[in-house]
């Protein structure tokens, strides 16, 4: 834009009438250029630029807004970071919450601090008492001191707990019901004088996990899995899950307990063979990689997906070169398939996804600048010709390589990119030309090895369900929640249906890592 808002405010009809003809002619050219650029910005859409499909206005989506699986696929990977930030609508700035003076919160202003119940605030217990359907007694079998059997000795109850669980009706009818079991724990005094107690099972403590895995929990395993399914697979918020359980089963569970169920199941599913998974990634060929935003409280983190035929790895961390190197190493042996993010250019064995380029090429073709239109028409025509040649080479390889066959056309396209990047072209056209020039080797690799993929669809499909869920959950709040999310995402069944190449690994083969750089 040649003229800024301050310049336009000073121009009116009287000012134009007083300008000389030469000055008025030069000003008219600048106004015409600004008008064309403004119209081109107005006509940008997800079909001709790197704007995500979710940036459309509601009245522009039509029936496509219901097909979230189609709309959100490109949102997981829509080009480079600069394209996503510059062409997406800016988020409104959240108003800052001011702390009240002297801790007074009567005026509706909450004091700053850690979320949750304040010290001194009265606790809240379950309001509804459910009937006890069955009872289980836990009696120690052998003395913990001398090892003698304790059968026939007097047992004294010393503690107990309640457990809510999902069960199928005994009558065989369809559906499930919630049952409450009372667990009673006894202690027995041995002849040696030692008192042995039966205690609930408890897993050993693990580093970086504050949630415990223990039987002393109100929610049973099946009900906990059901709660996580409502949250992860159906996209329900904690409040909606709370209302659903209260309406359907008469349960009164807190949102903190629902969150605890997710963390406990995430810890139970977290693998212990991360090194084996990374070794599998280093041996696979190729490895599609993609990332999408995944906020963690006030941190702008990213969810990474590393996909192979038999391995799937999720990582939540920053969008940096250090995190990528921690997973794949500084010099990975396999090919990696990625978008135009500059961090991937450090790898020599790299494939560049063709889909974003074909989408972005529609923008220059719809420009009002005639040379830019020619560039926008030449680019998709060349890539479509090369794609058809790659498909034909996969079916019946020719005597000569595709790179040698189309060398002249590739050279002409490269010279066109150099000319557009250095010439008087719009900024978006120059950025697209520079992107092609920087990723030139990544595009030409497929011509030498036609069996390699052309697009990064595998990684995008692995991220698509979590892009949709992000709009409901707004990310996570703690590092533990991010780790639990990665573990639960690996166990989701939608991944196998979303991509036929992804084979769901067993519990012993799942992997997770979390590193905040």
MIKOLDREN-715694 format. One record per residue (C-alpha): residue in three letters; x, y, z. Coordinates in steps of 0.001 Angstrom, whole numbers, padded with zeros to 6 digits, always signed. Example, Ala and Ser with C-alpha at 12.3 -4.5 7.8 and 13.67 -1.06 7.14 Angstrom:
Ala+012300-004500+007800 Ser+013670-001060+007140 
// end
This chain:
Unk+000000+000000+000000 Unk+001429+003356-001050 Unk-000925+005593+000907 Unk-001501+005217+004630 Unk-004566+006165+006627 Unk-002972+009474+007570 Unk-002447+010296+003886 Unk-006027+009468+002910 Unk-007458+011641+005681 Unk-005738+014676+004142 Unk-007100+014053+000644 Unk-010477+015416-000396 Unk-012064+016855-003541 Unk-010833+020356-002865 Unk-007275+019127-002416 Unk-007424+017155-005656 Unk-008794+020110-007616 Unk-005811+022197-006566 Unk-003125+019726-007652 Unk-001213+020142-010926 Unk-001944+017677-013702 Unk+001407+015893-013389 Unk+001029+015427-009629 Unk-002603+014368-010030 Unk-001643+011766-012649 Unk+001051+010276-010371 Unk-001346+010246-007429 Unk-003979+008500-009559 Unk-001521+005700-010335 Unk-000794+005171-006670 Unk-004507+005212-005840 Unk-005172+002670-008607 Unk-002442+000374-007258 Unk-003834+000666-003726 Unk-007360-000057-004962 Unk-006256-003205-006774 Unk-004342-004449-003773 Unk-007306-003767-001482 Unk-009638-005674-003820 Unk-007204-008579-003975 Unk-007014-008743-000189 Unk-010785-008694-000038 Unk-011018-011607-002488 Unk-008594-013853-000609 Unk-010098-017144+000521 Unk-008890-020575+001685 Unk-009053-021744-001952 Unk-006519-019218-003264 Unk-004262-018497-000266 Unk-002884-020030+002898 Unk-005794-018821+005023 Unk-007241-021705+007051 Unk-010784-022834+006181 Unk-011937-021852+009679 Unk-011315-018160+008868 Unk-014393-018051+006642 Unk-017408-016120+007810 Unk-020357-018298+008896 Unk-022451-017228+005890 Unk-019630-018246+003526 Unk-019353-021805+004806 Unk-022810-023031+003907 Unk-023192-026744+004523 Unk-019435-027193+004777 Unk-019400-026035+008388 Unk-020932-029354+009388 Unk-018210-031338+007626 Unk-015591-030598+010221 Unk-013420-033461+009097 Unk-012975-031827+005669 Unk-012699-028245+006800 Unk-010222-028809+009600 Unk-007795-030987+007664 Unk-006009-028056+006049 Unk-006186-026045+009245 Unk-003754-028489+010826 Unk-001143-027588+008226 Unk-001733-024428+006219 Unk+001749-023380+005147 Unk+004414-021531+007024 Unk+004029-019729+010318 Unk+004225-016304+008698 Unk+001396-017151+006303 Unk-000826-018372+009127 Unk-000293-015277+011215 Unk-000518-012677+008474 Unk-003579-013975+006653 Unk-005693-015169+009549 Unk-007942-012776+011411 Unk-006279-011439+014561 Unk-007721-012693+017798 Unk-009317-010076+020013 Unk-007177-009051+022928 Unk-008475-010437+026182 Unk-009182-007886+028876 Unk-006741-008044+031736 Unk-008125-008940+035116 Unk-007075-006548+037816 Unk-006506-007749+041339 Unk-008742-006237+043975 Unk-007231-004124+046699 Unk-007010-005942+050020 Unk-008421-009155+048571 Unk-011947-007725+048261 Unk-013833-009696+045621 Unk-017323-008323+046342 Unk-017152-005965+043350 Unk-016999-008915+040939 Unk-013221-008736+040431 Unk-011461-011951+041369 Unk-007992-011709+042865 Unk-005052-013110+040979 Unk-003580-016402+042002 Unk-003731-020096+041434 Unk-007129-021329+040183 Unk-009160-023465+042517 Unk-010611-023337+046012 Unk-009235-020575+048251 Unk-007829-021391+051711 Unk-010614-021328+054266 Unk-013378-021871+051720 Unk-015828-024587+052861 Unk-015445-027875+051010 Unk-018114-029487+048872 Unk-019017-033168+049108 Unk-021339-035350+047072 Unk-024896-034185+047402 Unk-026545-037398+046288 Unk-026181-040690+048172 Unk-026454-043695+045893 Unk-027544-047122+047116 Unk-024881-049762+047650 Unk-025312-052558+045113 Unk-022631-054905+046380 Unk-019917-055181+049028 Unk-016402-056583+048813 Unk-014197-057490+051758 Unk-010420-057364+051544 Unk-008669-059535+054154 Unk-004902-060185+054237 Unk-003970-063797+053527 Unk-000498-063990+055093 Unk+001330-062199+057867 Unk+003619-059471+056581 Unk+006160-060254+059348 Unk+006460-064035+059664 Unk+004598-065140+056510 Unk+002190-067468+058336 Unk-001284-067950+056802 Unk-003981-065870+058562 Unk-006996-068042+057742 Unk-009457-068498+060581 Unk-008207-065556+062642 Unk-010392-062640+063669 Unk-010422-059777+061148 Unk-011265-056222+062182 Unk-012378-053597+059675 Unk-010285-050451+059822 Unk-011201-048490+056652 Unk-013323-048621+053525 Unk-014064-046884+050260 Unk-016786-046571+047650 Unk-016390-047188+043934 Unk-018715-046175+041085 Unk-018546-048382+038022 Unk-020377-049010+034765 Unk-021976-052445+034519 Unk-024264-054201+032090 Unk-027670-055111+033505 Unk-027934-058633+034880 Unk-031151-059205+032937 Unk-029238-058939+029653 Unk-030995-055818+028399 Unk-029058-053390+026263 Unk-027415-050431+027920 Unk-025336-049848+031007 Unk-026064-048888+034592 Unk-023945-047329+037311 Unk-023350-049491+040363 Unk-021800-048553+043692 Unk-019561-051031+045471 Unk-018469-050737+049074 Unk-014933-052001+049642 Unk-014037-052830+053246 Unk-010430-053406+054324 Unk-009583-055553+057350 Unk-006584-056064+059555 Unk-005666-059390+061223 Unk-003462-059936+064232 Unk-001063-062844+063816 Unk+000106-065131+066604 Unk+003491-063356+066514 Unk+001764-060148+067528 Unk+002083-058366+064144 Unk-001045-056746+062700 Unk-001278-057089+058928 Unk-003578-054829+056947 Unk-005113-055254+053508 Unk-004597-051992+051610 Unk-005781-050655+048250 Unk-003386-051212+045370 Unk-001084-048322+044514 Unk+001385-047862+041657 Unk+004873-046558+042266 Unk+005488-042849+041916 Unk+006800-041607+038580 Unk+008782-038498+037768 Unk+006813-035494+036474 Unk+003479-037096+037420 Unk+001562-035685+040368 Unk-001532-037832+039824 Unk-001488-041236+041514 Unk-002576-044595+040173 Unk-004379-046245+043054 Unk-007479-048292+043737 Unk-008581-045721+046280 Unk-010561-043790+043740 Unk-014265-043019+043521 Unk-014479-043749+039789 Unk-013831-047273+038528 Unk-011794-048148+035422 Unk-014729-048579+033016 Unk-016468-045407+034140 Unk-013177-043526+033926 Unk-012666-044754+030360 Unk-016223-043716+029517 Unk-015588-040207+030858 Unk-012389-039909+028803 Unk-014253-041102+025699 Unk-016865-038380+026208 Unk-014086-035822+026479 Unk-011642-037016+023844 Unk-013768-038673+021195 Unk-017034-036724+021469 Unk-015393-033401+022285 Unk-017372-032735+025449 Unk-016183-030114+027891 Unk-015894-030935+031581 Unk-019081-029010+032334 Unk-021049-030839+029645 Unk-019752-034206+030824 Unk-020760-033263+034356 Unk-024295-032419+033179 Unk-024509-035596+031084 Unk-023570-037872+033985 Unk-026009-036079+036277 Unk-028898-036343+033802 Unk-028340-039901+032571 Unk-026906-041692+035608 Unk-027706-039443+038543 Unk-024001-038910+039316 Unk-022717-035746+040926 Unk-019028-035545+039967 Unk-016874-032452+040084 Unk-014988-031127+037080 Unk-011751-031669+039008 Unk-012551-035378+039306 Unk-013298-035540+035573 Unk-009936-033933+034856 Unk-008255-036375+037236 Unk-009734-039293+035281 Unk-008055-038002+032137 Unk-004707-037598+033883 Unk-004864-041050+035478 Unk-005738-042779+032231 Unk-003044-040783+030432 Unk-000442-041928+032935 Unk-001629-045522+032631 Unk-001270-045380+028841 Unk+002031-043517+028780 Unk+004602-045831+027240 Unk+007960-046828+028583 Unk+009627-047552+025241 Unk+010179-044054+023875 Unk+013669-044949+022661 Unk+012286-047900+020689 Unk+009736-045626+019014 Unk+012393-043093+018068 Unk+014490-045907+016654 Unk+011486-046997+014581 Unk+011130-043437+013277 Unk+014793-043348+012268 Unk+014386-046567+010255 Unk+011101-045688+008521 Unk+010907-044166+005050 Unk+009431-041647+004686 Unk+008268-039909+007887 Unk+005435-037377+007399 Unk+005710-034571+009969 Unk+003234-031813+010710 Unk+002333-029505+013579 Unk-000600-027429+014762 Unk-001184-025017+017613 Unk-001913-026530+021022 Unk-001999-023873+023781 Unk-001040-024793+027327 Unk-002466-022223+029724 Unk-000626-019016+028744 Unk+002003-020736+026561 Unk+001698-020969+022785 Unk+002806-024573+022285 Unk+002374-026881+019308 Unk+001212-030445+018795 Unk+003598-032373+016526 Unk+002710-035597+014723 Unk+005336-038034+013408 Unk+003740-040750+011295 Unk+005058-043938+009718 Unk+003383-047121+008509 Unk+003528-048743+011967 Unk+004404-045929+014366 Unk+002681-042762+015477 Unk+004264-040316+017884 Unk+002698-037162+019346 Unk+004775-034444+020966 Unk+003633-031192+022595 Unk+006276-028494+022804 Unk+007522-025367+021166 Unk+007784-024919+017426 Unk+011566-024889+017350 Unk+014457-026637+015658 Unk+015610-028034+019007 Unk+012416-030018+019523 Unk+012547-031427+016001 Unk+016164-032474+016481 Unk+015323-034126+019799 Unk+012906-036450+017989 Unk+014562-037094+014634 Unk+018126-036141+015451 Unk+020180-033471+013697 Unk+020732-035643+010599 Unk+017922-038201+010200 Unk+018501-041103+007845 Unk+014943-041426+006448 Unk+013106-039001+004220 Unk+010800-036589+006003 Unk+007690-035075+004409 Unk+006813-031589+005621 Unk+005265-028270+004722 Unk+007114-025007+004065 Unk+008205-024293+007638 Unk+011819-023119+007488 Unk+012959-025410+010339 Unk+012584-028469+008089 Unk+015020-027055+005524 Unk+017963-028067+007705 Unk+017396-031707+006698 Unk+018891-032918+003446 Unk+016530-035897+003016 Unk+013393-033817+002852 Unk+010230-033970+000758 Unk+008128-030877+000220 Unk+004342-031194+000210 Unk+002856-030064-003094 Unk-000695-029384-001908 Unk-000074-025954-000238 Unk+001757-024715-003324 Unk-001132-025633-005620 Unk-003544-023913-003237 Unk-001452-020770-002910 Unk-000959-020597-006694 Unk-004636-019771-007137 Unk-004050-016422-005456 Unk-001623-014998-008080 Unk-003869-016351-010858 Unk-006765-014221-009541 Unk-004691-011063-009161 Unk-005446-007939-011182 Unk-001755-007512-011994 Unk-001221-009032-015461 Unk+002352-010391-014962 Unk+001272-011914-011661 Unk-001622-013657-013406 Unk+000803-015248-015855 Unk+002911-016545-012967 Unk-000207-017885-011235 Unk-001259-019771-014376 Unk+002178-021191-015183 Unk+002812-022550-011693 Unk-000205-024922-011297 Unk+000067-025983-014938 Unk+003659-027145-014437 Unk+002935-028922-011162 Unk-000129-030708-012529 Unk+001911-031932-015489 Unk+004622-033221-013171 Unk+002041-034913-010927 Unk+000572-036815-013866 Unk+004084-037851-014896 Unk+004811-039132-011376 Unk+001607-041193-011346 Unk+002455-042639-014743 Unk+006005-043478-013630 Unk+004656-045367-010622 Unk+002544-047557-012892 Unk+005142-048055-015641 Unk+008624-046580-015093 Unk+010204-045130-018242 Unk+013751-045537-019526 Unk+014719-042010-018507 Unk+014175-040230-015214 Unk+011466-037599-014868 Unk+013971-034995-013816 Unk+015860-035399-017079 Unk+012684-035535-019151 Unk+011269-032296-017749 Unk+014552-030485-017205 Unk+013723-027633-019587 Unk+010334-026984-018042 Unk+011803-027082-014551 Unk+014520-024640-015566 Unk+011914-022283-017028 Unk+009866-022428-013808 Unk+012943-021741-011686 Unk+013889-018716-013798 Unk+010309-017470-013474 Unk+010518-017783-009676 Unk+013796-015856-009617 Unk+012308-013126-011790 Unk+009151-012791-009672 Unk+011101-012804-006392 Unk+013313-009921-007558 Unk+010854-007983-009728 Unk+008064-005473-009043 Unk+005457-008030-008065 Unk+003005-008114-005126 Unk+004331-009299-001791 Unk+002364-012568-001805 Unk+003606-013500-005255 Unk+007184-012753-004239 Unk+006801-014793-001048 Unk+005477-017766-003050 Unk+008356-017495-005538 Unk+010920-017380-002727 Unk+009281-020385-001071 Unk+009578-022387-004288 Unk+013171-021328-004730 Unk+014128-022236-001153 Unk+012382-025632-001310 Unk+013444-026428-004860 Unk+015369-029580-003956 Unk+012477-030840-001822 Unk+010139-030649-004825 Unk+012492-032314-007312 Unk+013187-035369-005127 Unk+009916-037002-006159 Unk+010938-036776-009808 Unk+013992-038905-009047 Unk+012090-041273-006709 Unk+008452-041467-007952 Unk+007502-043961-005221 Unk+007765-041233-002575 Unk+004539-039384-001635 Unk+003561-036017-003056 Unk+001572-034688-000124 Unk+001679-034655+003658 Unk-001833-036031+004080 Unk-000834-038747+006563 Unk+000366-036282+009181 Unk-002524-033899+008505 Unk-005056-036679+009031 Unk-003358-037644+012278 Unk-003814-034053+013525 Unk-007287-033438+012143 Unk-009330-034834+015111 Unk-007302-032815+017608 Unk-007679-029595+015611 Unk-011440-030010+015974 Unk-011137-030855+019672 Unk-008918-027820+020270 Unk-011844-025511+019505 Unk-013786-027133+022325 Unk-011125-027629+024983 Unk-008935-024597+024139 Unk-005847-026675+024882 Unk-004511-027816+028238 Unk-003526-025960+031400 Unk-000585-027934+032786 Unk+002375-029925+031514 Unk+000865-033053+033059 Unk-002338-032446+031116 Unk-000329-032156+027884 Unk+001448-035432+028572 Unk-001847-037150+029324 Unk-003341-035747+026115 Unk-000496-037186+024013 Unk-000890-040627+025577 Unk-004673-040615+025129 Unk-004372-039378+021543 Unk-002201-042370+020667 Unk-004862-044763+021936 Unk-007707-043224+019954 Unk-009318-045512+017367 Unk-010152-042738+014938 Unk-006539-042654+013794 Unk-006776-046077+012161 Unk-009955-045107+010307 Unk-008590-041701+009292 Unk-005535-043179+007590 Unk-005247-046755+006327 Unk-001439-046620+006668 Unk-001493-046051+010417 Unk-001612-049328+012295 Unk-002653-048909+015908 Unk+000311-049983+018033 Unk-000117-052114+021107 Unk+000195-050660+024588 Unk+003777-051877+024772 Unk+004655-050072+021524 Unk+003086-046681+022123 Unk+005340-043712+022689 Unk+005238-040231+024187 Unk+007639-037448+024870 Unk+007267-033952+026249 Unk+010084-031475+026138 Unk+009530-027743+026603 Unk+012254-025831+024812 
// end
